[in-house]
Every structure is written in structure tokens, then in C-alpha cells.
Amino acid sequence: MWADGYPLDGTLVAAAMLLRDLASGADRPGFGMYQLVDRETVRVLGDVGFHGPPDDSGDVEIGYGIAAPRRGQGLATEAVRALVGWALAQPGVRRVVAGTDPDDAVSQRVLVRAGFVDR
């Protein structure tokens, strides 16, 4: 069951990337996509995940999204922190990166609250 406003456009893009990696054999267990579920309503309200497995230099990119009615509650920050913590504990991961549109101040704040620095 999905919450109002979910899935997001980015969710569909991420699912396609995951399917591409699976089909090509480039996937690595754990470096996929995770759905965020509301404990009370048991509805999917967002997702967080990887754009693929770590590259040859040990960098891995993440993405995330929350359905509009559930934004502003710290859910994305909590999910990003958990994902980064897990990723950095994995062999071969040196750095976790994330990007946002230049005018997406809300997503940028999520990354700052999660401990990312602008480089």
C-alpha cells in the first residue's frame, strides 16, 4: 500500500536503474533501493537507496525521496543517516556522495543535517 503522493518520479527512475544493474550483473547485494514504511498505516511513504554499487574508487551515490504530505518530519534525514552508516561499514566503500538540483534547498538541508559537506 502506498501513501498519497507515492511513488515519486525519482522512485521510478531508481527502480529502472536497479533493474538495469540486475540485468547486467552489475548489482551488489545491499546496494539497491529501500522503501520507507509508516509503522502506523503500513503504507510506503518514501524511499532511499543507491544509484548502483560502489565504483572502482570506492564512491557510492545515494538518492532519496519522501511523498509530499510526509515531508518536513525528519524522515529523509533519518533514512539518509542510516543508509550512509550502513554503506560506510561495507568493504570497498570509501565515500558516500549525493547530489541535488542547485535550486532544491530542501534536499540540500537533508544532506547537511545528515552530515554531508559541499565539495
Biopython code that builds the backbone (N, CA, C, O; Angstrom):
import numpy as np
from Bio.PDB.StructureBuilder import StructureBuilder

atoms = [
    (1, "MET", "N", (0.844, -1.165, 0.000)),
    (1, "MET", "CA", (0.000, 0.000, 0.000)),
    (1, "MET", "C", (0.899, 1.241, 0.000)),
    (1, "MET", "O", (1.871, 1.316, 0.752)),
    (2, "TRP", "N", (0.569, 2.183, -0.830)),
    (2, "TRP", "CA", (1.351, 3.403, -0.953)),
    (2, "TRP", "C", (0.624, 4.575, -0.321)),
    (2, "TRP", "O", (-0.601, 4.675, -0.395)),
    (3, "ALA", "N", (1.390, 5.461, 0.299)),
    (3, "ALA", "CA", (0.847, 6.693, 0.849)),
    (3, "ALA", "C", (0.489, 7.632, -0.298)),
    (3, "ALA", "O", (0.982, 7.476, -1.416)),
    (4, "ASP", "N", (-0.364, 8.599, -0.015)),
    (4, "ASP", "CA", (-0.697, 9.609, -1.017)),
    (4, "ASP", "C", (0.588, 10.273, -1.503)),
    (4, "ASP", "O", (1.455, 10.611, -0.698)),
    (5, "GLY", "N", (0.712, 10.458, -2.800)),
    (5, "GLY", "CA", (1.879, 11.113, -3.367)),
    (5, "GLY", "C", (3.036, 10.196, -3.679)),
    (5, "GLY", "O", (4.092, 10.665, -4.103)),
    (6, "TYR", "N", (2.867, 8.888, -3.478)),
    (6, "TYR", "CA", (3.920, 7.918, -3.739)),
    (6, "TYR", "C", (3.383, 6.885, -4.722)),
    (6, "TYR", "O", (2.207, 6.531, -4.632)),
    (7, "PRO", "N", (4.179, 6.392, -5.643)),
    (7, "PRO", "CA", (5.610, 6.596, -5.817)),
    (7, "PRO", "C", (5.929, 7.935, -6.479)),
    (7, "PRO", "O", (5.094, 8.535, -7.155)),
    (8, "LEU", "N", (7.145, 8.373, -6.263)),
    (8, "LEU", "CA", (7.651, 9.616, -6.826)),
    (8, "LEU", "C", (8.251, 9.344, -8.204)),
    (8, "LEU", "O", (8.546, 8.197, -8.538)),
    (9, "ASP", "N", (8.430, 10.384, -8.995)),
    (9, "ASP", "CA", (9.092, 10.208, -10.290)),
    (9, "ASP", "C", (10.480, 9.608, -10.104)),
    (9, "ASP", "O", (10.895, 8.735, -10.867)),
    (10, "GLY", "N", (11.201, 10.085, -9.076)),
    (10, "GLY", "CA", (12.539, 9.565, -8.795)),
    (10, "GLY", "C", (12.535, 8.100, -8.404)),
    (10, "GLY", "O", (13.508, 7.387, -8.648)),
    (11, "THR", "N", (11.440, 7.645, -7.794)),
    (11, "THR", "CA", (11.307, 6.241, -7.422)),
    (11, "THR", "C", (11.333, 5.371, -8.667)),
    (11, "THR", "O", (11.994, 4.333, -8.701)),
    (12, "LEU", "N", (10.619, 5.798, -9.675)),
    (12, "LEU", "CA", (10.546, 5.022, -10.914)),
    (12, "LEU", "C", (11.898, 5.008, -11.631)),
    (12, "LEU", "O", (12.284, 3.992, -12.210)),
    (13, "VAL", "N", (12.610, 6.124, -11.595)),
    (13, "VAL", "CA", (13.955, 6.186, -12.183)),
    (13, "VAL", "C", (14.892, 5.247, -11.427)),
    (13, "VAL", "O", (15.653, 4.501, -12.042)),
    (14, "ALA", "N", (14.838, 5.283, -10.103)),
    (14, "ALA", "CA", (15.694, 4.424, -9.287)),
    (14, "ALA", "C", (15.390, 2.946, -9.519)),
    (14, "ALA", "O", (16.307, 2.127, -9.584)),
    (15, "ALA", "N", (14.123, 2.606, -9.643)),
    (15, "ALA", "CA", (13.757, 1.209, -9.903)),
    (15, "ALA", "C", (14.306, 0.759, -11.252)),
    (15, "ALA", "O", (14.765, -0.375, -11.386)),
    (16, "ALA", "N", (14.263, 1.626, -12.241)),
    (16, "ALA", "CA", (14.820, 1.289, -13.562)),
    (16, "ALA", "C", (16.327, 1.093, -13.484)),
    (16, "ALA", "O", (16.866, 0.189, -14.123)),
    (17, "MET", "N", (17.016, 1.930, -12.707)),
    (17, "MET", "CA", (18.470, 1.774, -12.546)),
    (17, "MET", "C", (18.798, 0.444, -11.879)),
    (17, "MET", "O", (19.737, -0.243, -12.282)),
    (18, "LEU", "N", (18.020, 0.082, -10.853)),
    (18, "LEU", "CA", (18.239, -1.185, -10.164)),
    (18, "LEU", "C", (18.016, -2.362, -11.108)),
    (18, "LEU", "O", (18.808, -3.305, -11.124)),
    (19, "LEU", "N", (16.952, -2.311, -11.884)),
    (19, "LEU", "CA", (16.681, -3.383, -12.845)),
    (19, "LEU", "C", (17.788, -3.488, -13.887)),
    (19, "LEU", "O", (18.157, -4.590, -14.293)),
    (20, "ARG", "N", (18.319, -2.344, -14.322)),
    (20, "ARG", "CA", (19.432, -2.339, -15.273)),
    (20, "ARG", "C", (20.649, -3.039, -14.681)),
    (20, "ARG", "O", (21.280, -3.861, -15.345)),
    (21, "ASP", "N", (20.978, -2.713, -13.433)),
    (21, "ASP", "CA", (22.126, -3.340, -12.779)),
    (21, "ASP", "C", (21.912, -4.838, -12.605)),
    (21, "ASP", "O", (22.832, -5.628, -12.817)),
    (22, "LEU", "N", (20.709, -5.228, -12.223)),
    (22, "LEU", "CA", (20.412, -6.656, -12.068)),
    (22, "LEU", "C", (20.551, -7.394, -13.390)),
    (22, "LEU", "O", (21.130, -8.479, -13.439)),
    (23, "ALA", "N", (20.028, -6.814, -14.455)),
    (23, "ALA", "CA", (20.075, -7.461, -15.773)),
    (23, "ALA", "C", (21.498, -7.586, -16.296)),
    (23, "ALA", "O", (21.823, -8.553, -16.985)),
    (24, "SER", "N", (22.350, -6.616, -15.976)),
    (24, "SER", "CA", (23.714, -6.632, -16.487)),
    (24, "SER", "C", (24.676, -7.386, -15.571)),
    (24, "SER", "O", (25.834, -7.599, -15.928)),
    (25, "GLY", "N", (24.202, -7.789, -14.394)),
    (25, "GLY", "CA", (25.069, -8.473, -13.440)),
    (25, "GLY", "C", (25.947, -7.520, -12.648)),
    (25, "GLY", "O", (26.867, -7.958, -11.957)),
    (26, "ALA", "N", (25.676, -6.211, -12.737)),
    (26, "ALA", "CA", (26.494, -5.211, -12.051)),
    (26, "ALA", "C", (25.995, -4.920, -10.641)),
    (26, "ALA", "O", (26.557, -4.075, -9.945)),
    (27, "ASP", "N", (24.945, -5.612, -10.216)),
    (27, "ASP", "CA", (24.403, -5.342, -8.892)),
    (27, "ASP", "C", (25.324, -5.920, -7.815)),
    (27, "ASP", "O", (26.137, -6.806, -8.079)),
    (28, "ARG", "N", (25.176, -5.405, -6.619)),
    (28, "ARG", "CA", (25.893, -5.912, -5.450)),
    (28, "ARG", "C", (24.883, -5.939, -4.311)),
    (28, "ARG", "O", (24.266, -4.915, -4.017)),
    (29, "PRO", "N", (24.700, -7.081, -3.670)),
    (29, "PRO", "CA", (23.693, -7.184, -2.616)),
    (29, "PRO", "C", (23.786, -6.041, -1.605)),
    (29, "PRO", "O", (24.868, -5.691, -1.134)),
    (30, "GLY", "N", (22.635, -5.476, -1.290)),
    (30, "GLY", "CA", (22.538, -4.391, -0.337)),
    (30, "GLY", "C", (22.539, -3.015, -0.975)),
    (30, "GLY", "O", (21.988, -2.070, -0.412)),
    (31, "PHE", "N", (23.156, -2.892, -2.155)),
    (31, "PHE", "CA", (23.271, -1.584, -2.797)),
    (31, "PHE", "C", (22.125, -1.366, -3.781)),
    (31, "PHE", "O", (22.330, -1.096, -4.964)),
    (32, "GLY", "N", (20.922, -1.493, -3.250)),
    (32, "GLY", "CA", (19.721, -1.314, -4.045)),
    (32, "GLY", "C", (18.864, -0.201, -3.495)),
    (32, "GLY", "O", (19.356, 0.861, -3.115)),
    (33, "MET", "N", (17.596, -0.462, -3.461)),
    (33, "MET", "CA", (16.595, 0.543, -3.114)),
    (33, "MET", "C", (15.780, 0.028, -1.931)),
    (33, "MET", "O", (15.431, -1.150, -1.868)),
    (34, "TYR", "N", (15.484, 0.925, -1.000)),
    (34, "TYR", "CA", (14.726, 0.567, 0.194)),
    (34, "TYR", "C", (13.509, 1.480, 0.306)),
    (34, "TYR", "O", (13.610, 2.692, 0.113)),
    (35, "GLN", "N", (12.376, 0.896, 0.615)),
    (35, "GLN", "CA", (11.173, 1.697, 0.798)),
    (35, "GLN", "C", (10.991, 2.010, 2.276)),
    (35, "GLN", "O", (11.274, 1.185, 3.144)),
    (36, "LEU", "N", (10.514, 3.216, 2.539)),
    (36, "LEU", "CA", (10.268, 3.671, 3.902)),
    (36, "LEU", "C", (8.785, 3.489, 4.199)),
    (36, "LEU", "O", (7.926, 4.010, 3.487)),
    (37, "VAL", "N", (8.502, 2.752, 5.249)),
    (37, "VAL", "CA", (7.124, 2.379, 5.571)),
    (37, "VAL", "C", (6.707, 3.024, 6.881)),
    (37, "VAL", "O", (7.426, 2.951, 7.878)),
    (38, "ASP", "N", (5.550, 3.650, 6.871)),
    (38, "ASP", "CA", (4.963, 4.217, 8.081)),
    (38, "ASP", "C", (4.515, 3.066, 8.987)),
    (38, "ASP", "O", (3.743, 2.204, 8.566)),
    (39, "ARG", "N", (4.994, 3.056, 10.211)),
    (39, "ARG", "CA", (4.687, 1.949, 11.127)),
    (39, "ARG", "C", (3.198, 1.870, 11.483)),
    (39, "ARG", "O", (2.664, 0.786, 11.717)),
    (40, "GLU", "N", (2.541, 3.027, 11.521)),
    (40, "GLU", "CA", (1.132, 3.041, 11.920)),
    (40, "GLU", "C", (0.200, 2.641, 10.778)),
    (40, "GLU", "O", (-0.695, 1.816, 10.963)),
    (41, "THR", "N", (0.409, 3.222, 9.610)),
    (41, "THR", "CA", (-0.506, 2.967, 8.499)),
    (41, "THR", "C", (-0.031, 1.825, 7.608)),
    (41, "THR", "O", (-0.790, 1.323, 6.779)),
    (42, "VAL", "N", (1.209, 1.418, 7.776)),
    (42, "VAL", "CA", (1.860, 0.388, 6.971)),
    (42, "VAL", "C", (1.764, 0.734, 5.478)),
    (42, "VAL", "O", (1.509, -0.127, 4.636)),
    (43, "ARG", "N", (1.971, 1.992, 5.187)),
    (43, "ARG", "CA", (1.990, 2.468, 3.808)),
    (43, "ARG", "C", (3.394, 2.964, 3.471)),
    (43, "ARG", "O", (4.080, 3.552, 4.307)),
    (44, "VAL", "N", (3.799, 2.716, 2.243)),
    (44, "VAL", "CA", (5.098, 3.192, 1.776)),
    (44, "VAL", "C", (4.996, 4.694, 1.550)),
    (44, "VAL", "O", (4.136, 5.161, 0.803)),
    (45, "LEU", "N", (5.886, 5.453, 2.205)),
    (45, "LEU", "CA", (5.818, 6.908, 2.110)),
    (45, "LEU", "C", (7.055, 7.513, 1.467)),
    (45, "LEU", "O", (7.110, 8.723, 1.249)),
    (46, "GLY", "N", (8.040, 6.691, 1.164)),
    (46, "GLY", "CA", (9.246, 7.202, 0.524)),
    (46, "GLY", "C", (10.229, 6.090, 0.263)),
    (46, "GLY", "O", (9.947, 4.913, 0.486)),
    (47, "ASP", "N", (11.394, 6.491, -0.216)),
    (47, "ASP", "CA", (12.444, 5.512, -0.476)),
    (47, "ASP", "C", (13.807, 6.158, -0.355)),
    (47, "ASP", "O", (13.955, 7.378, -0.423)),
    (48, "VAL", "N", (14.781, 5.314, -0.177)),
    (48, "VAL", "CA", (16.172, 5.723, -0.082)),
    (48, "VAL", "C", (16.980, 4.589, -0.686)),
    (48, "VAL", "O", (16.604, 3.423, -0.562)),
    (49, "GLY", "N", (18.071, 4.916, -1.329)),
    (49, "GLY", "CA", (18.857, 3.833, -1.899)),
    (49, "GLY", "C", (20.060, 4.337, -2.661)),
    (49, "GLY", "O", (20.413, 5.516, -2.626)),
    (50, "PHE", "N", (20.664, 3.407, -3.342)),
    (50, "PHE", "CA", (21.906, 3.645, -4.060)),
    (50, "PHE", "C", (21.652, 3.742, -5.555)),
    (50, "PHE", "O", (20.748, 3.099, -6.088)),
    (51, "HIS", "N", (22.455, 4.550, -6.220)),
    (51, "HIS", "CA", (22.373, 4.647, -7.678)),
    (51, "HIS", "C", (23.095, 3.484, -8.341)),
    (51, "HIS", "O", (23.099, 3.370, -9.567)),
    (52, "GLY", "N", (23.689, 2.644, -7.556)),
    (52, "GLY", "CA", (24.413, 1.476, -8.032)),
    (52, "GLY", "C", (25.442, 1.084, -6.991)),
    (52, "GLY", "O", (25.542, 1.722, -5.943)),
    (53, "PRO", "N", (26.203, 0.045, -7.267)),
    (53, "PRO", "CA", (27.242, -0.374, -6.330)),
    (53, "PRO", "C", (28.402, 0.627, -6.331)),
    (53, "PRO", "O", (28.468, 1.492, -7.204)),
    (54, "PRO", "N", (29.309, 0.517, -5.370)),
    (54, "PRO", "CA", (30.460, 1.423, -5.345)),
    (54, "PRO", "C", (31.255, 1.331, -6.648)),
    (54, "PRO", "O", (31.360, 0.265, -7.254)),
    (55, "ASP", "N", (31.808, 2.464, -7.062)),
    (55, "ASP", "CA", (32.638, 2.462, -8.264)),
    (55, "ASP", "C", (34.057, 2.002, -7.917)),
    (55, "ASP", "O", (34.334, 1.652, -6.769)),
    (56, "ASP", "N", (34.934, 2.002, -8.883)),
    (56, "ASP", "CA", (36.292, 1.497, -8.678)),
    (56, "ASP", "C", (37.087, 2.277, -7.635)),
    (56, "ASP", "O", (38.030, 1.744, -7.051)),
    (57, "SER", "N", (36.715, 3.529, -7.399)),
    (57, "SER", "CA", (37.419, 4.318, -6.387)),
    (57, "SER", "C", (36.773, 4.200, -5.003)),
    (57, "SER", "O", (37.260, 4.794, -4.041)),
    (58, "GLY", "N", (35.686, 3.441, -4.900)),
    (58, "GLY", "CA", (35.016, 3.255, -3.613)),
    (58, "GLY", "C", (33.934, 4.270, -3.314)),
    (58, "GLY", "O", (33.447, 4.340, -2.186)),
    (59, "ASP", "N", (33.547, 5.058, -4.305)),
    (59, "ASP", "CA", (32.459, 6.013, -4.124)),
    (59, "ASP", "C", (31.126, 5.356, -4.442)),
    (59, "ASP", "O", (31.017, 4.572, -5.385)),
    (60, "VAL", "N", (30.126, 5.677, -3.658)),
    (60, "VAL", "CA", (28.775, 5.196, -3.908)),
    (60, "VAL", "C", (27.837, 6.389, -3.779)),
    (60, "VAL", "O", (27.961, 7.194, -2.856)),
    (61, "GLU", "N", (26.894, 6.494, -4.721)),
    (61, "GLU", "CA", (25.963, 7.618, -4.717)),
    (61, "GLU", "C", (24.607, 7.173, -4.205)),
    (61, "GLU", "O", (24.136, 6.077, -4.511)),
    (62, "ILE", "N", (23.985, 8.048, -3.417)),
    (62, "ILE", "CA", (22.664, 7.745, -2.875)),
    (62, "ILE", "C", (21.627, 8.738, -3.386)),
    (62, "ILE", "O", (21.956, 9.817, -3.878)),
    (63, "GLY", "N", (20.369, 8.340, -3.255)),
    (63, "GLY", "CA", (19.238, 9.194, -3.560)),
    (63, "GLY", "C", (18.129, 8.893, -2.565)),
    (63, "GLY", "O", (18.157, 7.865, -1.890)),
    (64, "TYR", "N", (17.151, 9.789, -2.474)),
    (64, "TYR", "CA", (16.077, 9.622, -1.506)),
    (64, "TYR", "C", (14.894, 10.480, -1.901)),
    (64, "TYR", "O", (15.032, 11.436, -2.663)),
    (65, "GLY", "N", (13.739, 10.133, -1.381)),
    (65, "GLY", "CA", (12.547, 10.924, -1.625)),
    (65, "GLY", "C", (11.436, 10.532, -0.673)),
    (65, "GLY", "O", (11.305, 9.370, -0.288)),
    (66, "ILE", "N", (10.650, 11.509, -0.304)),
    (66, "ILE", "CA", (9.511, 11.314, 0.597)),
    (66, "ILE", "C", (8.282, 11.913, -0.081)),
    (66, "ILE", "O", (8.366, 12.985, -0.682)),
    (67, "ALA", "N", (7.150, 11.232, 0.010)),
    (67, "ALA", "CA", (5.899, 11.763, -0.538)),
    (67, "ALA", "C", (5.603, 13.118, 0.101)),
    (67, "ALA", "O", (5.784, 13.299, 1.305)),
    (68, "ALA", "N", (5.152, 14.058, -0.706)),
    (68, "ALA", "CA", (4.949, 15.446, -0.271)),
    (68, "ALA", "C", (4.182, 15.577, 1.055)),
    (68, "ALA", "O", (4.596, 16.364, 1.906)),
    (69, "PRO", "N", (3.087, 14.842, 1.261)),
    (69, "PRO", "CA", (2.359, 15.032, 2.518)),
    (69, "PRO", "C", (3.146, 14.643, 3.771)),
    (69, "PRO", "O", (2.754, 15.011, 4.879)),
    (70, "ARG", "N", (4.250, 13.906, 3.614)),
    (70, "ARG", "CA", (5.025, 13.433, 4.765)),
    (70, "ARG", "C", (6.372, 14.135, 4.921)),
    (70, "ARG", "O", (7.163, 13.769, 5.791)),
    (71, "ARG", "N", (6.635, 15.126, 4.098)),
    (71, "ARG", "CA", (7.908, 15.849, 4.182)),
    (71, "ARG", "C", (7.936, 16.764, 5.400)),
    (71, "ARG", "O", (6.897, 17.115, 5.959)),
    (72, "GLY", "N", (9.145, 17.139, 5.795)),
    (72, "GLY", "CA", (9.314, 18.082, 6.898)),
    (72, "GLY", "C", (9.240, 17.460, 8.276)),
    (72, "GLY", "O", (9.110, 18.178, 9.268)),
    (73, "GLN", "N", (9.319, 16.133, 8.364)),
    (73, "GLN", "CA", (9.227, 15.439, 9.643)),
    (73, "GLN", "C", (10.548, 14.777, 10.041)),
    (73, "GLN", "O", (10.612, 14.066, 11.043)),
    (74, "GLY", "N", (11.602, 15.015, 9.251)),
    (74, "GLY", "CA", (12.905, 14.426, 9.568)),
    (74, "GLY", "C", (13.095, 13.012, 9.055)),
    (74, "GLY", "O", (14.122, 12.387, 9.320)),
    (75, "LEU", "N", (12.113, 12.502, 8.322)),
    (75, "LEU", "CA", (12.189, 11.120, 7.852)),
    (75, "LEU", "C", (13.324, 10.906, 6.840)),
    (75, "LEU", "O", (14.034, 9.902, 6.905)),
    (76, "ALA", "N", (13.489, 11.832, 5.925)),
    (76, "ALA", "CA", (14.556, 11.696, 4.928)),
    (76, "ALA", "C", (15.920, 11.756, 5.595)),
    (76, "ALA", "O", (16.810, 10.973, 5.264)),
    (77, "THR", "N", (16.088, 12.673, 6.522)),
    (77, "THR", "CA", (17.376, 12.786, 7.224)),
    (77, "THR", "C", (17.693, 11.499, 7.968)),
    (77, "THR", "O", (18.819, 11.007, 7.900)),
    (78, "GLU", "N", (16.723, 10.952, 8.670)),
    (78, "GLU", "CA", (16.922, 9.704, 9.411)),
    (78, "GLU", "C", (17.288, 8.564, 8.465)),
    (78, "GLU", "O", (18.195, 7.783, 8.751)),
    (79, "ALA", "N", (16.592, 8.474, 7.356)),
    (79, "ALA", "CA", (16.859, 7.402, 6.398)),
    (79, "ALA", "C", (18.232, 7.554, 5.754)),
    (79, "ALA", "O", (18.952, 6.570, 5.585)),
    (80, "VAL", "N", (18.599, 8.787, 5.395)),
    (80, "VAL", "CA", (19.906, 9.028, 4.780)),
    (80, "VAL", "C", (21.017, 8.680, 5.763)),
    (80, "VAL", "O", (21.993, 8.035, 5.380)),
    (81, "ARG", "N", (20.890, 9.089, 7.005)),
    (81, "ARG", "CA", (21.907, 8.748, 8.017)),
    (81, "ARG", "C", (22.074, 7.237, 8.149)),
    (81, "ARG", "O", (23.197, 6.734, 8.197)),
    (82, "ALA", "N", (20.971, 6.525, 8.208)),
    (82, "ALA", "CA", (21.043, 5.069, 8.335)),
    (82, "ALA", "C", (21.709, 4.442, 7.110)),
    (82, "ALA", "O", (22.541, 3.544, 7.247)),
    (83, "LEU", "N", (21.352, 4.905, 5.933)),
    (83, "LEU", "CA", (21.922, 4.362, 4.703)),
    (83, "LEU", "C", (23.419, 4.635, 4.634)),
    (83, "LEU", "O", (24.195, 3.748, 4.276)),
    (84, "VAL", "N", (23.829, 5.850, 4.972)),
    (84, "VAL", "CA", (25.247, 6.206, 4.949)),
    (84, "VAL", "C", (26.019, 5.370, 5.965)),
    (84, "VAL", "O", (27.102, 4.874, 5.656)),
    (85, "GLY", "N", (25.484, 5.207, 7.158)),
    (85, "GLY", "CA", (26.145, 4.389, 8.178)),
    (85, "GLY", "C", (26.361, 2.970, 7.706)),
    (85, "GLY", "O", (27.432, 2.394, 7.898)),
    (86, "TRP", "N", (25.333, 2.407, 7.084)),
    (86, "TRP", "CA", (25.464, 1.041, 6.568)),
    (86, "TRP", "C", (26.510, 0.997, 5.457)),
    (86, "TRP", "O", (27.369, 0.114, 5.445)),
    (87, "ALA", "N", (26.440, 1.938, 4.533)),
    (87, "ALA", "CA", (27.349, 1.929, 3.382)),
    (87, "ALA", "C", (28.804, 2.033, 3.818)),
    (87, "ALA", "O", (29.655, 1.291, 3.326)),
    (88, "LEU", "N", (29.093, 2.941, 4.731)),
    (88, "LEU", "CA", (30.483, 3.134, 5.147)),
    (88, "LEU", "C", (31.054, 1.942, 5.910)),
    (88, "LEU", "O", (32.270, 1.830, 6.065)),
    (89, "ALA", "N", (30.192, 1.063, 6.383)),
    (89, "ALA", "CA", (30.647, -0.155, 7.062)),
    (89, "ALA", "C", (30.896, -1.304, 6.085)),
    (89, "ALA", "O", (31.334, -2.379, 6.494)),
    (90, "GLN", "N", (30.621, -1.086, 4.798)),
    (90, "GLN", "CA", (30.769, -2.146, 3.803)),
    (90, "GLN", "C", (32.177, -2.140, 3.210)),
    (90, "GLN", "O", (32.772, -1.079, 3.021)),
    (91, "PRO", "N", (32.705, -3.326, 2.917)),
    (91, "PRO", "CA", (34.025, -3.395, 2.290)),
    (91, "PRO", "C", (34.020, -2.697, 0.931)),
    (91, "PRO", "O", (33.080, -2.836, 0.149)),
    (92, "GLY", "N", (35.066, -1.961, 0.672)),
    (92, "GLY", "CA", (35.213, -1.314, -0.626)),
    (92, "GLY", "C", (34.553, 0.038, -0.746)),
    (92, "GLY", "O", (34.678, 0.686, -1.785)),
    (93, "VAL", "N", (33.845, 0.493, 0.293)),
    (93, "VAL", "CA", (33.214, 1.816, 0.238)),
    (93, "VAL", "C", (34.128, 2.814, 0.941)),
    (93, "VAL", "O", (34.451, 2.665, 2.119)),
    (94, "ARG", "N", (34.531, 3.818, 0.202)),
    (94, "ARG", "CA", (35.410, 4.859, 0.718)),
    (94, "ARG", "C", (34.642, 6.135, 1.037)),
    (94, "ARG", "O", (34.954, 6.838, 1.998)),
    (95, "ARG", "N", (33.622, 6.426, 0.209)),
    (95, "ARG", "CA", (32.909, 7.688, 0.342)),
    (95, "ARG", "C", (31.488, 7.528, -0.186)),
    (95, "ARG", "O", (31.243, 6.810, -1.156)),
    (96, "VAL", "N", (30.561, 8.214, 0.474)),
    (96, "VAL", "CA", (29.173, 8.267, 0.029)),
    (96, "VAL", "C", (28.926, 9.676, -0.501)),
    (96, "VAL", "O", (29.234, 10.662, 0.169)),
    (97, "VAL", "N", (28.369, 9.762, -1.705)),
    (97, "VAL", "CA", (28.089, 11.061, -2.317)),
    (97, "VAL", "C", (26.605, 11.154, -2.648)),
    (97, "VAL", "O", (25.906, 10.150, -2.779)),
    (98, "ALA", "N", (26.155, 12.389, -2.778)),
    (98, "ALA", "CA", (24.765, 12.640, -3.162)),
    (98, "ALA", "C", (24.720, 13.981, -3.870)),
    (98, "ALA", "O", (25.518, 14.873, -3.583)),
    (99, "GLY", "N", (23.798, 14.115, -4.781)),
    (99, "GLY", "CA", (23.639, 15.372, -5.492)),
    (99, "GLY", "C", (22.199, 15.821, -5.465)),
    (99, "GLY", "O", (21.283, 15.009, -5.329)),
    (100, "THR", "N", (22.005, 17.112, -5.594)),
    (100, "THR", "CA", (20.660, 17.675, -5.680)),
    (100, "THR", "C", (20.644, 18.702, -6.801)),
    (100, "THR", "O", (21.694, 19.149, -7.264)),
    (101, "ASP", "N", (19.468, 19.064, -7.224)),
    (101, "ASP", "CA", (19.348, 20.175, -8.155)),
    (101, "ASP", "C", (19.828, 21.424, -7.427)),
    (101, "ASP", "O", (19.609, 21.561, -6.223)),
    (102, "PRO", "N", (20.479, 22.335, -8.143)),
    (102, "PRO", "CA", (21.012, 23.541, -7.490)),
    (102, "PRO", "C", (19.965, 24.367, -6.745)),
    (102, "PRO", "O", (20.296, 25.051, -5.776)),
    (103, "ASP", "N", (18.719, 24.311, -7.179)),
    (103, "ASP", "CA", (17.674, 25.114, -6.525)),
    (103, "ASP", "C", (16.831, 24.316, -5.531)),
    (103, "ASP", "O", (15.801, 24.809, -5.069)),
    (104, "ASP", "N", (17.246, 23.099, -5.194)),
    (104, "ASP", "CA", (16.486, 22.252, -4.272)),
    (104, "ASP", "C", (17.033, 22.395, -2.852)),
    (104, "ASP", "O", (17.734, 21.517, -2.350)),
    (105, "ALA", "N", (16.699, 23.521, -2.217)),
    (105, "ALA", "CA", (17.209, 23.818, -0.875)),
    (105, "ALA", "C", (16.747, 22.800, 0.163)),
    (105, "ALA", "O", (17.476, 22.526, 1.116)),
    (106, "VAL", "N", (15.566, 22.242, -0.001)),
    (106, "VAL", "CA", (15.048, 21.270, 0.969)),
    (106, "VAL", "C", (15.926, 20.014, 0.971)),
    (106, "VAL", "O", (16.326, 19.545, 2.036)),
    (107, "SER", "N", (16.225, 19.470, -0.200)),
    (107, "SER", "CA", (17.083, 18.281, -0.267)),
    (107, "SER", "C", (18.493, 18.590, 0.203)),
    (107, "SER", "O", (19.148, 17.740, 0.806)),
    (108, "GLN", "N", (18.962, 19.791, -0.067)),
    (108, "GLN", "CA", (20.295, 20.179, 0.401)),
    (108, "GLN", "C", (20.342, 20.216, 1.920)),
    (108, "GLN", "O", (21.339, 19.810, 2.518)),
    (109, "ARG", "N", (19.281, 20.696, 2.550)),
    (109, "ARG", "CA", (19.226, 20.719, 4.017)),
    (109, "ARG", "C", (19.210, 19.309, 4.593)),
    (109, "ARG", "O", (19.809, 19.064, 5.640)),
    (110, "VAL", "N", (18.536, 18.384, 3.925)),
    (110, "VAL", "CA", (18.550, 16.990, 4.378)),
    (110, "VAL", "C", (19.988, 16.482, 4.414)),
    (110, "VAL", "O", (20.409, 15.863, 5.391)),
    (111, "LEU", "N", (20.732, 16.744, 3.352)),
    (111, "LEU", "CA", (22.115, 16.267, 3.285)),
    (111, "LEU", "C", (22.986, 16.920, 4.355)),
    (111, "LEU", "O", (23.804, 16.245, 4.979)),
    (112, "VAL", "N", (22.823, 18.208, 4.572)),
    (112, "VAL", "CA", (23.608, 18.899, 5.601)),
    (112, "VAL", "C", (23.289, 18.320, 6.976)),
    (112, "VAL", "O", (24.197, 18.051, 7.762)),
    (113, "ARG", "N", (21.998, 18.126, 7.270)),
    (113, "ARG", "CA", (21.615, 17.552, 8.570)),
    (113, "ARG", "C", (22.133, 16.129, 8.732)),
    (113, "ARG", "O", (22.364, 15.671, 9.851)),
    (114, "ALA", "N", (22.313, 15.434, 7.622)),
    (114, "ALA", "CA", (22.823, 14.061, 7.671)),
    (114, "ALA", "C", (24.343, 14.009, 7.727)),
    (114, "ALA", "O", (24.922, 12.926, 7.812)),
    (115, "GLY", "N", (25.003, 15.178, 7.679)),
    (115, "GLY", "CA", (26.447, 15.216, 7.823)),
    (115, "GLY", "C", (27.253, 15.390, 6.549)),
    (115, "GLY", "O", (28.482, 15.347, 6.588)),
    (116, "PHE", "N", (26.583, 15.587, 5.417)),
    (116, "PHE", "CA", (27.298, 15.802, 4.162)),
    (116, "PHE", "C", (27.902, 17.199, 4.139)),
    (116, "PHE", "O", (27.389, 18.128, 4.763)),
    (117, "VAL", "N", (28.996, 17.324, 3.411)),
    (117, "VAL", "CA", (29.630, 18.625, 3.197)),
    (117, "VAL", "C", (29.693, 18.872, 1.693)),
    (117, "VAL", "O", (29.812, 17.941, 0.897)),
    (118, "ASP", "N", (29.612, 20.136, 1.328)),
    (118, "ASP", "CA", (29.658, 20.539, -0.084)),
    (118, "ASP", "C", (31.102, 20.523, -0.571)),
    (118, "ASP", "O", (31.990, 21.103, 0.054)),
    (119, "ARG", "N", (31.316, 19.858, -1.683)),
    (119, "ARG", "CA", (32.678, 19.817, -2.252)),
    (119, "ARG", "C", (32.657, 20.234, -3.667)),
    (119, "ARG", "O", (33.701, 20.265, -4.318)),
]
sb = StructureBuilder()
sb.init_structure("model")
sb.init_model(0)
sb.init_chain("A")
sb.init_seg("    ")
for serial, (resi, resn, name, xyz) in enumerate(atoms, 1):
    if name == "N":
        sb.init_residue(resn, " ", resi, " ")
    sb.init_atom(name, np.array(xyz, "f"), 0.0, 1.0, " ", f" {name:<3s}", serial, name[0])
structure = sb.get_structure()
